[in-house]
Amino acid sequence: MKANKYVIPEYISGEEIKNMRKSLKMTQKVFSEFIGASVPTVERWESQEQVRGPVVTLVEILKRNKNIPEKLAIPAERLKLRLYYMFENMVCTIIDVDESERKVQIKNYIDNPQFRAFGINTEPSFEDYEEFLESRCFSRTRDKLKLELQRLGVPFYDPLLIVEKTEGRMAEDRFWIRIER
C-alpha cells in the first residue's frame, strides 16, 4: 500500500460537503459555480455516503480557510469601466474606473506584488492609473506613431483606446488586459 503524503482523507461524506456549502452560505447552484461543477454533480455528492476525488481536497482547503470564496469574489459594486489585469488566464487585479470623476478602485487577487497591476500600491490615484495604461501600450513618442494609430483604427493617442485594441499585450510578456464597459 502506498503511503499518503498529505493529510487529506481518502473520502468525505455527502453530509460534510453539504455542511461546508451551507457554512459558506451558498446554494447548490452558487457552490457548483464556485467549484466548476454542475448542480446535479453537487446534488449527487450530497446524497452519497462516500465521495472521492478532487472535491475532497477542496473541502479540506475550505475547512482551513473559509474566506477563500470571499477573496476570489468579483466586486459587485463597480465604477463605469472595469479592467481585468491578467497573467495568462489568471486574474491578478480588477481595476474599476470612473474617468469623469477621476476615481479608481482596485481589488488584487494575488499576493505577489510583481503580478499586481500597481505593485505594492493598493490605493492608486487616477494619475497612477493613467501611468499604468501608458505602460501597457506603445510610447506617445514612437517613431511613425500616426501610422501605428491608423493601423489600429485609433484616431489619436489615447492609451485606453490602444489597450482596448491590443489588450495591453507587450512583446515577451504574458500579462494582458480585458476591458468591460
Backbone torsions as a table, in degrees:
resi	resn	phi	psi	omega
1	MET	NA	133.7	-178.4
2	LYS	-76.3	134.3	179.7
3	ALA	-73.1	140.1	177.9
4	ASN	-77.9	132.3	-178.4
5	LYS	-94.8	-7.5	-177.4
6	TYR	-131.4	154.9	-179.4
7	VAL	-88.6	47.8	177.6
8	ILE	-104.9	129.7	178.5
9	PRO	-66.0	158.7	179.0
10	GLU	-67.0	-33.7	-178.4
11	TYR	-153.5	165.6	172.4
12	ILE	-134.5	166.6	179.5
13	SER	-87.8	157.7	174.6
14	GLY	-60.1	-33.7	178.8
15	GLU	-63.2	-38.2	177.4
16	GLU	-64.0	-39.4	178.2
17	ILE	-65.0	-45.5	179.5
18	LYS	-61.0	-44.7	179.6
19	ASN	-62.9	-40.0	178.2
20	MET	-63.7	-47.0	-179.8
21	ARG	-57.9	-45.1	-179.5
22	LYS	-67.6	-37.3	178.9
23	SER	-66.3	-24.9	175.8
24	LEU	-85.4	-1.1	-178.8
25	LYS	58.7	44.4	179.9
26	MET	-115.9	141.3	169.9
27	THR	-75.8	170.2	176.0
28	GLN	-60.6	-37.8	-180.0
29	LYS	-64.5	-47.9	-179.5
30	VAL	-64.9	-42.9	178.8
31	PHE	-61.8	-42.8	180.0
32	SER	-62.9	-39.4	176.6
33	GLU	-64.2	-41.4	-178.7
34	PHE	-62.7	-42.1	-175.6
35	ILE	-95.0	-5.1	178.5
36	GLY	76.7	34.8	177.3
37	ALA	-122.7	168.7	178.3
38	SER	-84.1	158.7	175.8
39	VAL	-60.1	-44.5	177.5
40	PRO	-58.5	-33.7	177.8
41	THR	-65.1	-45.8	178.7
42	VAL	-62.4	-43.5	177.5
43	GLU	-57.9	-45.0	-179.7
44	ARG	-62.5	-47.3	179.6
45	TRP	-56.5	-45.6	-175.2
46	GLU	-66.9	-17.1	179.7
47	SER	-97.8	-4.4	-176.7
48	GLN	-92.2	153.6	175.5
49	GLU	-77.5	-39.9	-179.7
50	GLN	-130.6	125.2	178.0
51	VAL	-116.6	132.5	179.1
52	ARG	-119.9	165.9	174.7
53	GLY	109.7	-169.0	-174.4
54	PRO	-59.7	-26.8	179.8
55	VAL	-63.3	-26.9	177.7
56	VAL	-63.0	-46.3	178.7
57	THR	-65.2	-42.4	179.8
58	LEU	-59.8	-45.8	-179.9
59	VAL	-63.5	-39.7	177.1
60	GLU	-61.2	-42.4	178.2
61	ILE	-64.4	-44.4	-180.0
62	LEU	-65.2	-33.0	176.2
63	LYS	-59.4	-37.8	-176.7
64	ARG	-86.6	-18.0	-176.8
65	ASN	-150.1	78.7	-174.8
66	LYS	-71.7	-8.5	-179.9
67	ASN	-89.8	5.4	178.7
68	ILE	-57.7	-48.0	179.8
69	PRO	-58.4	-40.0	178.4
70	GLU	-64.1	-41.4	179.0
71	LYS	-63.0	-32.5	-176.4
72	LEU	-93.3	-6.0	-177.0
73	ALA	-68.7	141.5	174.7
74	ILE	-80.2	131.8	-179.9
75	PRO	-56.2	130.6	180.0
76	ALA	-72.9	-43.8	178.0
77	GLU	-79.9	135.8	-178.2
78	ARG	-144.7	161.4	173.9
79	LEU	-89.8	-171.3	-172.4
80	LYS	-65.2	-31.3	-175.1
81	LEU	-125.2	135.1	178.8
82	ARG	-125.0	128.8	176.8
83	LEU	-117.3	136.8	175.4
84	TYR	-107.3	113.5	177.0
85	TYR	-88.8	116.2	-169.5
86	MET	-113.8	149.1	165.0
87	PHE	-118.6	110.9	-172.2
88	GLU	54.3	-113.0	179.4
89	ASN	-108.6	15.9	-178.2
90	MET	-105.3	128.3	175.8
91	VAL	-74.7	123.0	178.6
92	CYS	-97.8	-44.7	-178.2
93	THR	-145.4	137.9	168.5
94	ILE	-103.5	130.2	-178.3
95	ILE	-117.9	117.6	175.1
96	ASP	-103.3	134.2	-173.7
97	VAL	-135.6	138.9	167.2
98	ASP	-120.1	100.4	-174.8
99	GLU	-65.7	-37.3	-178.6
100	SER	-67.6	-33.8	178.3
101	GLU	-92.4	-7.4	-178.8
102	ARG	57.4	45.7	179.8
103	LYS	-111.3	144.5	176.8
104	VAL	-136.9	133.2	173.6
105	GLN	-131.5	140.4	179.5
106	ILE	-131.0	158.5	169.2
107	LYS	-136.4	121.5	177.7
108	ASN	-90.0	140.5	-179.8
109	TYR	-113.8	10.9	-177.9
110	ILE	-144.0	143.9	-177.5
111	ASP	-79.8	-30.2	-176.1
112	ASN	-72.7	113.8	-178.6
113	PRO	-58.6	-24.5	179.5
114	GLN	-67.1	-17.4	-179.9
115	PHE	-103.4	-0.5	-179.0
116	ARG	-92.0	148.6	-178.9
117	ALA	-58.7	-37.5	-176.1
118	PHE	-117.2	20.9	177.8
119	GLY	61.3	-126.6	-178.8
120	ILE	-82.2	-10.3	-179.7
121	ASN	-74.0	111.6	-178.5
122	THR	-99.0	-4.3	177.1
123	GLU	-136.2	70.5	-176.7
124	PRO	-68.3	146.9	174.8
125	SER	-83.9	173.2	177.0
126	PHE	-64.4	-34.4	177.5
127	GLU	-65.3	-38.8	175.7
128	ASP	-61.3	-41.6	178.5
129	TYR	-62.0	-45.6	179.5
130	GLU	-62.0	-41.2	177.7
131	GLU	-64.0	-41.2	177.9
132	PHE	-60.2	-47.7	179.3
133	LEU	-58.6	-45.1	179.9
134	GLU	-62.8	-32.8	-180.0
135	SER	-69.1	-18.2	-178.3
136	ARG	-100.7	14.0	175.1
137	CYS	-143.6	176.1	-177.6
138	PHE	-71.2	158.7	-175.0
139	SER	-68.8	147.8	176.7
140	ARG	-69.1	-12.3	178.3
141	THR	-100.9	12.7	-178.0
142	ARG	-59.3	140.8	175.9
143	ASP	-62.8	136.0	-179.7
144	LYS	58.5	41.7	-178.4
145	LEU	-56.8	-44.7	-177.3
146	LYS	-60.8	-38.4	178.5
147	LEU	-65.5	-39.9	179.9
148	GLU	-67.5	-41.8	177.5
149	LEU	-62.5	-43.0	178.9
150	GLN	-62.3	-42.2	178.5
151	ARG	-59.7	-37.1	-179.8
152	LEU	-82.2	-14.4	-176.1
153	GLY	78.0	29.8	179.5
154	VAL	-107.7	124.6	-172.9
155	PRO	-70.2	-25.9	-179.0
156	PHE	-155.5	169.0	-177.6
157	TYR	-70.7	109.6	177.1
158	ASP	-141.2	107.6	-176.5
159	PRO	-53.4	-37.8	179.9
160	LEU	-64.8	-44.2	178.4
161	LEU	-64.1	-39.1	179.2
162	ILE	-65.4	-45.3	179.2
163	VAL	-63.9	-36.7	178.2
164	GLU	-61.6	-37.8	-179.8
165	LYS	-78.3	-36.1	-173.1
166	THR	-103.3	-5.5	-172.6
167	GLU	60.7	19.7	178.4
168	GLY	64.6	22.1	-178.7
169	ARG	-77.7	137.5	179.7
170	MET	-120.0	155.1	179.5
171	ALA	-59.0	137.7	177.0
172	GLU	54.1	40.3	-176.0
173	ASP	-140.9	132.6	-177.4
174	ARG	-100.8	12.0	175.1
175	PHE	-89.7	149.3	176.5
176	TRP	-158.3	173.3	-174.6
177	ILE	-131.3	131.8	172.4
178	ARG	-108.1	134.0	-175.8
179	ILE	-114.7	134.1	172.4
180	GLU	-119.4	130.4	176.9
181	ARG	-104.8	NA	NA
